[in-house]
Amino acid sequence: MNSDSTSPSGGTSRIRAIPHTISAVTEALPHARRGDFRAAVAGAGEGGGLDTVMTAWWLEAMFESVPGRDQRLDDTVAAVGLVELPEEEG
């Protein structure tokens, strides 16, 4: 399954969806973050705690899969390229 996303240049690109499994998330994360993920999974136990850890780290893996993440975060912190949203009526 693929997800459409808008690239920083304004075009649309395809991002491969990452399965919601421990092995897939581990593989998708940068090597430097895999140990933190494994420790979080090991400390989560079963049930809701593991579900929460998996969801958080799955999102991190998806964010990491989009090129330019670090630059977008830096731009956001520096308030570069932000767009003002119109105020809601009502």
C-alpha positions as CSV (number, residue, x, y, z in Angstrom):
1,M,0.0,0.0,0.0
2,N,1.3,3.4,-0.9
3,S,0.5,6.8,0.5
4,D,0.4,10.1,-1.5
5,S,2.3,13.0,0.1
6,T,3.2,16.4,-1.0
7,S,6.9,16.9,-1.4
8,P,8.7,20.0,-0.1
9,S,9.0,21.2,-3.7
10,G,5.2,21.1,-4.1
11,G,4.9,17.9,-6.2
12,T,3.3,14.7,-5.2
13,S,5.4,11.7,-4.4
14,R,4.8,8.1,-3.4
15,I,5.9,7.0,0.0
16,R,5.9,3.2,0.8
17,A,3.7,2.4,3.7
18,I,5.6,0.5,6.5
19,P,3.8,-2.5,7.9
20,H,2.9,-2.1,11.6
21,T,5.2,-4.9,12.8
22,I,8.3,-4.8,15.0
23,S,10.6,-6.1,12.3
24,A,9.3,-3.7,9.7
25,V,9.6,-0.7,12.0
26,T,13.1,-1.8,13.0
27,E,14.2,-2.1,9.4
28,A,12.7,1.3,8.5
29,L,14.4,3.2,11.3
30,P,17.9,4.6,11.0
31,H,20.5,2.4,12.6
32,A,21.1,5.0,15.3
33,R,17.5,4.8,16.5
34,R,16.9,1.1,16.4
35,G,18.3,0.4,19.9
36,D,15.9,3.0,21.4
37,F,13.0,1.3,19.6
38,R,14.0,-2.1,20.7
39,A,14.3,-0.9,24.3
40,A,10.9,0.8,24.2
41,V,9.3,-2.4,22.9
42,A,11.0,-4.6,25.5
43,G,9.9,-2.2,28.3
44,A,6.3,-1.9,27.0
45,G,5.0,-5.3,28.0
46,E,1.9,-6.6,26.2
47,G,-1.5,-5.0,25.4
48,G,-2.1,-1.3,25.4
49,G,1.5,-0.3,26.3
50,L,2.9,-2.2,23.4
51,D,0.3,-0.8,21.1
52,T,1.2,2.8,22.2
53,V,4.9,2.2,21.7
54,M,4.3,0.6,18.3
55,T,2.1,3.4,17.1
56,A,4.6,6.1,18.2
57,W,7.6,4.4,16.6
58,W,5.7,3.4,13.5
59,L,4.9,7.1,13.0
60,E,8.6,7.9,13.5
61,A,9.6,5.3,10.9
62,M,7.1,6.8,8.4
63,F,8.4,10.4,9.1
64,E,11.9,9.1,8.5
65,S,10.9,7.6,5.2
66,V,10.2,11.1,3.7
67,P,13.3,12.7,2.4
68,G,14.2,16.1,3.9
69,R,12.7,15.5,7.3
70,D,15.5,17.2,9.2
71,Q,15.4,20.2,6.9
72,R,11.7,20.6,7.3
73,L,12.0,20.4,11.1
74,D,14.7,23.0,11.1
75,D,12.6,25.2,8.9
76,T,9.6,24.8,11.2
77,V,11.7,25.7,14.3
78,A,13.1,28.7,12.4
79,A,9.6,29.7,11.2
80,V,10.8,29.5,7.6
81,G,8.2,29.0,4.9
82,L,5.2,28.9,7.2
83,V,1.8,29.7,5.8
84,E,-0.7,31.6,7.9
85,L,-4.0,29.9,8.1
86,P,-7.3,31.8,7.8
87,E,-9.2,32.3,11.0
88,E,-12.2,30.1,11.4
89,E,-15.6,31.7,11.1
90,G,-18.3,31.0,13.6
